[in-house]
């Protein structure tokens, strides 16, 4: 969706998500602008299907289109987004 996976979330947001994952805490950040909404959540994996205890969920909404992806780490999110 668009340029990279996200445009509104900042480096500071990603660092906060990394810290939350390290501490096993949940986090929910929302950034909005120019007809786009990006939501980043750190949440428990909730299943043994994942090999990690916490996941990162990125949701991007533009107009009526919504995309959600799960990542096992912020590093994996960064790689996928080319950051």
N, C-alpha and C positions, 0 to 999 in steps of 0.2 A: 504494500500500500504506500504509494508515494515514494519520496526520496528516502532511502533507508527504511528502517522499521518505525522510527519515531523521530520527531523534530522538536517537540516542545519540552520533553524531559531533559534536564540538565545534568552535567557531570556531578553536581552536588546531590541531585536526586539519586543517581546511580550509586554514589558513595554511601548514602543513607540506606539504600537497599542492601548493599554489601554488609554494612554493620548490623542491620536487622537479621540477616541470614546467619551471620557469625554468632549472634546472641540467641538465635532461635525465637525471635520475636516477630510478630506480624507488623505489617506496614501497609498503608494505602495512600498513594499520592495521585492527584488528578491535576492535569494541566490542560487548559483550554485556550484556543485562539484561532482566528481565521477559519472558522467553520470546521475545526478539528478538535477532538478531545482525546487525550491520552491518559490512560489509567495504568499505574504500575502497582501491583500488589505482591507482597511477600507473605506466603501463607504455608501452613503445614502441608506436606505432600498428601497425607491422609490415606496412603496406599503403599503396600510393599512393592507395587509395580515400579515405583520410582526408586532409584538407588540412593536417594538423598532425603533427609528429613524435611527440608524446606524447598519450596518452589518459587519462582518468579513468574507472575502472570502479567503479560502486556496486552492491553486492550486498546485498540485504535478505532475511533468512530469518526466517520466523515459523512455528513448528511444522513442517509438511511443505510449506509454500509458499516458493518462492524466486523472487526477481525480480532480474534483472541489467540494468543500463543502462550505455551508454558515452556519454561526453561529451567534446567537444574541448577543454574547459577547465574549471577550477574555477568560473569565472564562469558558464558555461552550467549547471553543476550547481546553483549557487546560485539562478539564475533559475528553473529548473525546479522547485526545491524551495520557492520563495517566500521565500528568505532574503536 
